[in-house]
Amino acid sequence: MRVFHIVSSGDAQSIPLELALKLPLPESDLRVAVFSGDTSFGRTDDEPRVINLNASSANDWSAARRLRQAINDYDPDIIHVHHAASSFWGSWAGRMGRRNSPDKSRRIILKTEHNDRHHQGLKNDLVNLATYPLLDGVICNSDATRASLKPIECRLIKNRAWTIYNGVDVSKVQVASAKGQSDRVALGLPEGKFCLGAVGRFVEQKNYSVLLKAMTLAVAKGAEDLNLILIGAGPLETVLRSEADVLGLSDRVIFTGAKSRDEVYRYLGAMDGFVMPSLWEGFCNAAVEAMAAGLPLIASDLPVLREVLGDGESEHGHDAPLYFDATSPDAIAKAIGRIYGLGIEQRTHAGARNQTRAARYDIGIAADNYMKLYKSLMRGECPAP
């Protein structure tokens, strides 16, 4: 069985790339085409299974032709696409390309939906209308993502949609975050302060503007040693830095910029707690990585976050994540005050609970579940959703 993944980006933050490279396949049976050719962190430089298409944009026809040629040359049994540009070009190239196998069997094409479909724009709607008729099914990274598929999309794929959770390299997180516990100074974080962290792109979805407003309220209500560590980059970075200055938070908010995954894990190890204030999510690897690092969490009250992170409290108090209304600075501030006020024993219990929960999302489990689905489809079976 030869498998060909097509991902939009090859940088160090690419979950689809990381998961594809974890598939338990011989080197000769796996290829991953990176549409944008983004290898800013160098992870794919010496990776023989990765093909960089070096697209200049989502509409780069020359990159699309290179993709079709790569598919024809490799002749995979399964093509697995991700995100808008890679799914559009990959689906059409896969269906139109020739098959070199003796039996000329029909190629299987799958797509993973990585985010809540209710919050994706017209571009994604049009891409799905153009590509879903070509697919043999859709993999969703949570039950909530699967439930968000639109009725027309379900009809186009004949309801062949399955949930396979994203994967996190749990052991890697734990090893790297353990090193970060004594690295505060080296990482530029203040000693003796409470460091609350968040990881994600600086985009509307992540809701960092409201989080900054909540920070001012939490400090005013007594969280005197509170600091916020924002790891990431994106189009709203300049706006967020300006907002932090206006709110008087310039000495409390640290913008680290984009970091490699190993660096992110070190920062997680140096934090005291983690906040996920998103307005919507599909799975949220960042929060699962924080759980794997043993951090107590507060998070937006979204069905998908309750599904993935778990719910309820135990006799220890704040073991499970505490959820808040992401549109309310006051509600977020109250949650921040709650996590800020945890004692050492409570943090330890919450961290242990979260590490246990994170183990169910280990990247090896996700890769094995992909392989089980591939093999079932290759046998002509249609697994139940």
N, C-alpha and C positions, 0 to 999 in steps of 0.2 A: 504494500500500500504506500503510494507516494502522495505526500501532502504538500500543498502550496498555499501558504498564508500571504495575504496582501494587507499591509498596514500603512497608515498615512504617514507616520513619523518614526524615525529610528533613534530618537534621543533617549537619554537615560530615564525619562519619565514614561516611556511607552509601555503600558501594561500589556497590550496585545503582543508586542514583540517579545517581551520577557516570557510571557506564557507560552508562546509558540516555540521558543527555543528550549523550553522545558519538556516538550513532548517526548515520550520515551520511544524515539525512532532512531534507527541508524542514520548517520550523517547523510548517506546517499538518498534517504527517503524523505528528506525535509528541505524545503526552500522557503525563505521568507523574503518577499519583495517589499522594499521600503519605497513608497511612492515619492515622498518629498526628498529623500536622500539626506535627511538631517541627522548627522552623526556628531553633533556638537560636543558630546561627552566621550566620543571615541569608542563607544561600546561595540560597534559593529565593524571596526576597522580591520580586525584580523579574524572575522567570523566567516568561514567559507560558505555557510548555509545562507548568508544574507546577500541579496542582490539590491544594490542601490540604483533606483531608476532616475534619480536626480531631476525630478520634475520641478520646473520653475514656478508652476502654479497648478491649481486643481484642473485647469483646462489645457494642460500641456499635451498636445496631440503626439508629439514626438516621444514623450515618456509613455503614453498609452501604447504606441506602436512597439516600443521596447518591451513593455509588459506582455503584449500579445506574443512577441517572438520568444520571450523567456518561457511563457506557458507552453508554446508549441514545442520548444526544444526539450523542456523537462517532461512534458506529457503527464501531469499528475492525475491521480484518480480522484482526489478531493481538492477543491479550491475553497479556502475559507477567507472571507473578506471582512473588513472592519471599516466603519466610518464612511462618510459620504463619498469623497473622491475615489478612494481605493475600492469601495464596493461597486460604484458605477462602472469604472473601467474594468475592474476585475471580473465582474459578472458577465459583461458583454464579451470581453476577450476570451473568457473561459468557455462560453457557449459557442462562439464563432470559430474558435481555434480547432485545428484538426486533432484527431486522435491517432497515435501511432501504435497503440496496443493491438495485438492480433485480433481480439474479439470486437474491437471498435465499440466497447461498452460506453454507455452514457456517463459523462463526467458528473460527479456530485458537487454542487455548489452550495455553500452555507454562508450565512452572515451572522455576526454577533451584533446585537443592539446593546450599546454601552450606557445609554442614558434614557431618562424618562421621556417618552415620545410626546407627552403633553406639552413639553417646553422646548421642543425643537421647531425650527422655523420652516418656511415654505420650501427652502432649498432641500432640506431633508425629506419633506413630503414628496417632492417631485422625484428625487432620486429613488425613493422607495417605490413609487408608482412605476418607475421605469425598470427597476431591477427585481422587485419581488416576484414577478411572473417567471423569472429565470432561475429562481432559487428552489432548492429541495427542502429548505427549512430555515428557521431562524433560531439562533441561540440567544437567550436573554440572560443578563448577568444577575438577575434577581426575579422573584415572583412579581414584584411591583413593576419592574420594567416590562415583563411579559403582559401584565394586566393593562399597561399603558398603550399597547399596540392598537392602532385604529381599526375599526371594523373592516374597512376596505382592505387593509393590509392582511388581516386574518383570512379574509376570503381569498386573496391572491396567493397565499401560501398554503391554502387548504387547512388552516389551523395547525400546521406542522411547526410548532414553536415549543422549545424546551428551555428549562432553567438550568444553567450551569454557572455557579457563582465564580466570580473572579478569584484569582489566587494571589496569595502573598507568600513570599519566601520567609516563613516564620522564624526558622533557625537563624537565617542571615540577619533579620531584624534584631533578634535577641542578642546575638554576638556583638553586632555593631553598636546597639544602644547601650549595652553594658559598658563599652569603652567610653561612651559619652557621659556616663555618670560622674566621672572625675575630670571632664574636659570643659567645664564652663568657661574658665578663663581663656583657654585656647580657642574656644568657639566665639568669644566676644560677648558672653552672657554675664550678667551681674551675679556676683556671689551673694548669698544671704538674702536673696529676693525670691518671691514666688514667680516662676516663669510659666505662663500659660501659652501654649503654642497652637498654631494652625498651619496647615500645609495645603497649598492649592494655587491655581492660577488666579491672578487678579482680574476677575471678570464678574459680571453682575450676579451670576449663579451663586458665587461663594459668599456674597452678602457681607463683605468686610466693612462697608460704610456703617451699617447698623451695628456691627460688632464694636467699632471704634466709639460710637456714641454710648454703647453699653459700658465700655471701659471707663468712661468719665463718670458714669453713675456709680459703678462699683467702687471706684476710688473714693468718691464723695461719701459713700456709705461705710467706709472704714477699711477698705482693702489697700492699706497704705503702701505695702511692699509689692504691689502687683505690677508685673511687666508682661507685655505681649510680644511673642516672637512670631513674625509672619514669614514663612518660607515659601518662595515662589516668585513669579514674575508675570507680567501680562499688561494689557492695554490700559488698565486702570491704576497702574502703580503711581504715576505722577499725581493723580487725583487723590489717592489714598494718603500719600505722603503729605500733601497739602492739608487734607482734612485732619490728620494727626497733629500737625502744627497748630492749626486753628483751634483745635480742642484742647491744646496744652498738653499733648501726650508725646511730644517729640523725645522726651527723656525716658519714656516708658515703653515705646513701641520700637522694636528692632526689625528692620527690613533686611533680610539676609540675601535676597536675590535668589535666582534659581540654583539649585544644588543637585548634585548627583544623588542617586538613591542611597549609597553608602553614607554620604554626608548627612542626608536627611535623618537616617537612623541614628547617627551620633547625636544630632540635635534632639531627637526624641528622648534619648537617654539622659539628656541634661535638663529636660523639662520636668515640671511638677504636675502638670495637667494638660489636657488637650480639649480644644473646642472646635466643633464642626457646625458653623452657623448657616449652612447652605439653604437656599430657597428650594432647590430640588436636587436629586441625585439619582444615579442608576444603581450604584452599589456602594461606592466610596471606599476605595483602597486606602486612602490616607487615614481614615478612622480605624480601619482594621489593623494597619501598621502600628498606629498608636496603641491599640489594645495589645498587640503582640509585644510591644515594648514595655508593657506593664503599667500604662498610665491610666489614671481615672479620667473619665470622659464626661463632657456635657455636649449635647447635640440638639439640632433642630428636631421638632416633633413631626417627623415625616414617616409615613408608613414603611418606606424602604429602610430607613435607619433603625426603626424598631425591629424590622425583620432581620436585618443583618447583625446589629449590635446587641440585640436582646432587650428584654424588658423586665421590670419588677425590681424590688429591693429585697434584701435578706435581713436577718437579724443584726448584721453588722452596720446597717444604715445604707450608705451610698456605695453599694457594690456595682449594680447595673448603672448604665449611663443615665444621667438626669436630662430630661427632655424639656425644651422651651419653645415658645412661639417665636419663630425666627424674624417676624416682622416687628416685634416689640423690644426696643432697647431696654425697657424696664425688666421684662421677663428674662432677657439674657443676662442683665446685671445681677438679678437675683440668683440665677444659676451659677454665675461666676463667684458670687459671694458664698454660695454653698460649697463649691469645690475648693475655694480659697480657705475656708474654715475647717476643712478636714484635718483630723489628727493623723499622726504617722501610722497608727494601727489601721485606721479606716482607709488610708491611701494604699497600704499594703494589701488589705483584703480586696479592695477594688481592683488593684493591679493584677492580683492572682486570678481573680474571676475573669478579667478581661483576657489574660493570656490563655486561659482554658478555652474561652469562647473563640479566640482567634485561631486556635489550632484546627478548627473545622474548615477554615478557609485556606489551608496550606496550599501552596502552588502545585505541589505534587498531586494532591487530590483533584484539583481542577484539571490538570493535564491528563490524569487517568480518566476522568469523566468525559473529556473530549474524545479520547481514544475509544472509549466504550461506545459513544454515539457514532463515531466514524465506522467502526466495525459493524455495528447494527445496520447502518445504512448501506454499507458495502454488501451485506448479506440480503439486501432487499427488504429488510424489516423497517417498520415505522414505530419507534418506541412511543409509549404514552407520554404526554406532556408532563 
